[in-house]
Amino acid sequence: MSITRYFDPKTAEEMRLRHGIVRKSGIVRSIDYKRQFAEWKKSKRGGLGLLRLAFEHSLLNDGRCKWNNLGHLCHLVYEPESAANTSETLFLLDALKEKACKNEYSMLKAESWKALDPEQGVEVHQRYLLRPKSANWFLGLFKRWQRADLLVVEAVYIEQIHTRLELRLYPAPRKAKIKSIPALMELLLKD
């Protein structure tokens, strides 16, 4: 094997994927994606209506949306009806991020990575980490080290095979603003 293979970006990426090496990067959205996202929000099928319906049906034990509250972790998993439609899942991911940023949360980190699933292919993870907004601007400078709630909104998909959307809430040990999935969904899904 020649040493030039390590300097060719395409070959290096193929080697990383073949050997299951994970590389994190920021989430980057193209102009076409942003245009499609805006059209999706304006359309009748757009918005968080599908997630709201699935969550309401989950109270009656529907299979597409599952959630639990464990105290130190509140977890919700939503699998859309059309599992091969990754753009719908990514639109929901960004819509939830926008809704959370409008209501009491601020962006902490946005990251994406790929992992190799030997049987199905490349699994892509995209997630946003959100923290509650701080009323005091001075405390806002040190929010990374504060013990506060953490909301993780993550989309996991393998192209044309399956997609899922996960919400994980890690409530603060002492002063948690939101302590359960129903309270979080009420905040995120209100009009």
Secondary structure as UniProt FT lines:
FT   HELIX           3..6
FT   HELIX           9..18
FT   TURN            19..20
FT   HELIX           31..42
FT   HELIX           49..58
FT   TURN            59..61
FT   STRAND          65..69
FT   STRAND          74..78
FT   TURN            83..84
FT   HELIX           86..102
FT   TURN            103..104
FT   STRAND          105..117
FT   TURN            118..120
FT   STRAND          121..132
FT   HELIX           137..141
FT   HELIX           143..145
FT   STRAND          150..158
FT   TURN            159..161
FT   STRAND          162..170
FT   HELIX           181..189
//
